[in-house]
Each structure stands twice: as structure tokens, then as C-alpha cells.
Amino acid sequence: MNHYACHRHGSRLIWFVIGAGVATFWLKSKEAHEWKARHCLRDRIPQQAYPAPGTPPAPPTTPAPSGSLQEHREHFWGPRGEGGRPGWGSGPWTATTNPPPPPPPPHVPPTPMPTDRWEEERQLMQSLGKQATETISEFSEATLEKLLSTAENLKSKLAEQRALREQHEQQMKTLRDEQLKQFEEWQKQQEQEKPAPPRHVV
């Protein structure tokens, strides 16, 4: 019954560790995918798309009818010539369909791969199992030595008590023999000291 209970608890622990590892792997994979997607989006934005400091924001533009970039002349609001002030003018302009770039996300350090985390957890479980085995072995050896020492002490005490009991019995036997001998001698003395019966003369 105890073996079955230990086996059942061990299998529950193994399934718990496997479930925790799978959940950790899924979360780390999701975080790594989101981080890669954010960095790829930021790398795709050209450097020219960011506005230079001190320049006014560009007016909103509408996409070209054909969906591609078309260059044509018409009146527009913008800088007149290179380095000129903004105002109404005419000239070629290029319609763009790119939305305003989002602000760059904060720098996020790369997260450790789930495989590294799984390897660390596996090594941790191995070290814990090794420590538990060593502790059980040391405890078993210490307990065995203690039991052997206790058994030796009990054995020596029993031998000592048996020797004392035999010595006491021998003394009691000797005492009884002496008392019996003294009683027999006393009886002989009493018989010797008893007067002889008188004789009747016929």
C-alpha cells in the first residue's frame, strides 16, 4: 500500500513538472514572438520617415486613386523651394500611403529561451534528487550504526546480568548446603546428648 501511494505521488509530481514546463515554454514563445514582431516593425520604418526636430508636421495626405505612387503637378501647401518657408505653391509632389510612424517602443532585453529555463529546472530537479538520496543514505547509515551500538550495549548488559544471576544462585546453593550440613550436625549432637532409657531388672 505504501509503495502504491509513493508511486502515485511520484507520478503526480512528474506530471506537475511537465505541465509547468509546457506552460513556461508557451509563455516564453509568445513573448519572444511579440518581441520579434515589434523589432521587425521598427526596423521596417525608414529613417527618413521620422520628422526632423524643429520642422512643422506635414499635412495629412490621401492615397493615390490607383493605389500606387503617382507624381503630378497641382497646388499644394508646403515649403517653396529648398529651405523656403511653407506656403501655397505648385510643383511635383509624391502621394504616399504610409501612415505616420508610431513612436519607437522602449528597448526590451531579449528574454531567455524556454529551453534554457527547462534545462535549469531539470538540473535543479536532478540536484534536489541527488541531495535527497544522499540525505537518506546518511540517515540510514547513522540509524543503522545507532541500532548496532544499542544492540551491543543490550547484549553486554544481558551477559552481565546473567553472570550476576548465576553467581547469586551459586551463593544461595552454597548457603543452603552449609545450613543443611549444620542442621544435620546439630541433630547428631542432640541424639548423642539424649540420656539412655533406664533398664528394668526382672
QUIZI-V629490 format. One record per residue. N is the residue number from 0. RES is the residue in one small letter. SS is DSSP state (H for helix, E for strand, C for the rest). BURIAL is # if it has 9 or more other ideal C-beta (glycine too) atoms within 8 Angstrom, else .. D_FIRST is the distance of its C-alpha to the first C-alpha in Angstrom with 2 decimals. Layout:
BEGIN
[[N;RES;SS;BURIAL;D_FIRST] [N;RES;SS;BURIAL;D_FIRST]]
END
This chain:
BEGIN
[[0;m;C;.;0.00] [1;n;H;.;3.81] [2;h;H;.;5.42] [3;y;H;.;5.15] [4;a;H;.;6.25] [5;c;H;.;8.68] [6;h;H;.;9.88] [7;r;H;.;10.57] [8;h;H;.;12.40] [9;g;H;.;14.19] [10;s;H;.;15.45] [11;r;H;.;16.65] [12;l;H;.;18.50] [13;i;H;.;20.08] [14;w;H;.;21.30] [15;f;H;.;22.62] [16;v;H;#;24.56] [17;i;H;.;25.93] [18;g;H;.;27.08] [19;a;H;#;28.73] [20;g;H;#;30.47] [21;v;H;.;31.80] [22;a;H;.;33.11] [23;t;H;#;34.77] [24;f;H;#;36.31] [25;w;H;.;37.72] [26;l;H;.;39.23] [27;k;H;#;40.77] [28;s;H;#;42.20] [29;k;H;.;43.74] [30;e;H;#;45.27] [31;a;H;#;46.63] [32;h;H;.;48.18] [33;e;H;.;49.85] [34;w;H;#;51.12] [35;k;H;.;52.56] [36;a;H;.;54.20] [37;r;H;#;55.88] [38;h;H;.;57.19] [39;c;H;.;58.46] [40;l;H;.;60.31] [41;r;H;#;61.90] [42;d;H;.;62.99] [43;r;H;.;64.67] [44;i;C;#;66.94] [45;p;C;.;70.19] [46;q;H;.;71.62] [47;q;H;.;74.86] [48;a;H;.;73.05] [49;y;C;.;72.56] [50;p;C;.;75.69] [51;a;C;.;77.71] [52;p;C;.;78.03] [53;g;C;.;81.12] [54;t;C;.;81.67] [55;p;C;.;81.67] [56;p;C;.;78.99] [57;a;C;.;79.96] [58;p;C;.;80.69] [59;p;C;.;78.20] [60;t;C;.;78.91] [61;t;C;.;78.46] [62;p;C;.;77.16] [63;a;C;#;79.70] [64;p;C;.;80.37] [65;s;C;.;79.35] [66;g;C;.;76.17] [67;s;C;.;77.58] [68;l;C;.;79.59] [69;q;C;#;83.28] [70;e;E;.;86.07] [71;h;E;.;89.14] [72;r;E;.;91.73] [73;e;E;.;91.91] [74;h;E;.;92.35] [75;f;E;#;89.35] [76;w;E;.;88.58] [77;g;E;#;87.76] [78;p;E;#;89.25] [79;r;C;.;92.72] [80;g;C;.;92.93] [81;e;C;.;90.96] [82;g;C;.;90.56] [83;g;C;.;92.40] [84;r;C;.;91.66] [85;p;E;.;89.85] [86;g;E;#;92.10] [87;w;E;.;93.12] [88;g;E;.;94.03] [89;s;E;.;93.90] [90;g;E;.;92.49] [91;p;E;.;89.64] [92;w;E;#;86.20] [93;t;E;.;82.91] [94;a;C;#;80.58] [95;t;C;.;76.99] [96;t;C;.;73.92] [97;n;C;.;71.61] [98;p;C;.;70.18] [99;p;C;.;70.51] [100;p;C;.;67.91] [101;p;C;.;65.01] [102;p;C;.;64.66] [103;p;C;.;62.67] [104;p;C;.;59.06] [105;p;C;.;58.06] [106;h;C;.;56.87] [107;v;C;.;53.13] [108;p;C;.;51.57] [109;p;C;.;49.52] [110;t;C;.;45.87] [111;p;C;.;43.43] [112;m;C;.;42.07] [113;p;H;#;38.49] [114;t;H;.;37.82] [115;d;H;.;38.65] [116;r;H;#;36.32] [117;w;H;#;33.47] [118;e;H;.;34.30] [119;e;H;.;34.29] [120;e;H;#;30.89] [121;r;H;.;29.50] [122;q;H;.;31.11] [123;l;H;.;29.78] [124;m;H;#;26.16] [125;q;H;.;26.80] [126;s;H;.;28.41] [127;l;H;.;25.62] [128;g;H;.;23.03] [129;k;H;.;25.45] [130;q;H;.;26.02] [131;a;H;.;22.34] [132;t;H;.;21.98] [133;e;H;.;25.18] [134;t;H;.;24.20] [135;i;H;.;20.95] [136;s;H;.;23.08] [137;e;H;.;25.79] [138;f;H;.;23.53] [139;s;H;.;21.96] [140;e;H;.;25.51] [141;a;H;.;26.91] [142;t;H;.;24.27] [143;l;H;.;24.82] [144;e;H;.;28.57] [145;k;H;.;28.41] [146;l;H;.;26.51] [147;l;H;.;29.03] [148;s;H;.;31.90] [149;t;H;.;30.71] [150;a;H;.;30.39] [151;e;H;.;33.89] [152;n;H;.;35.32] [153;l;H;.;33.92] [154;k;H;.;35.27] [155;s;H;.;38.68] [156;k;H;.;38.82] [157;l;H;.;38.03] [158;a;H;.;40.72] [159;e;H;.;43.17] [160;q;H;.;42.56] [161;r;H;.;42.97] [162;a;H;.;46.23] [163;l;H;.;47.49] [164;r;H;.;46.69] [165;e;H;.;48.53] [166;q;H;.;51.43] [167;h;H;.;51.64] [168;e;H;.;51.61] [169;q;H;.;54.35] [170;q;H;.;56.42] [171;m;H;.;56.08] [172;k;H;.;57.11] [173;t;H;.;60.11] [174;l;H;.;61.08] [175;r;H;.;60.94] [176;d;H;.;63.03] [177;e;H;.;65.61] [178;q;H;.;65.79] [179;l;H;.;66.23] [180;k;H;.;68.94] [181;q;H;.;70.72] [182;f;H;.;70.63] [183;e;H;.;72.15] [184;e;H;.;74.88] [185;w;H;.;75.64] [186;q;H;.;76.02] [187;k;H;.;78.44] [188;q;H;.;80.46] [189;q;H;.;80.67] [190;e;H;.;81.88] [191;q;H;.;84.50] [192;e;H;.;85.78] [193;k;C;.;86.14] [194;p;C;.;89.99] [195;a;C;.;91.30] [196;p;C;.;92.44] [197;p;C;.;96.28] [198;r;C;.;98.21] [199;h;C;.;100.48] [200;v;C;.;103.93] [201;v;C;.;105.26]]
END
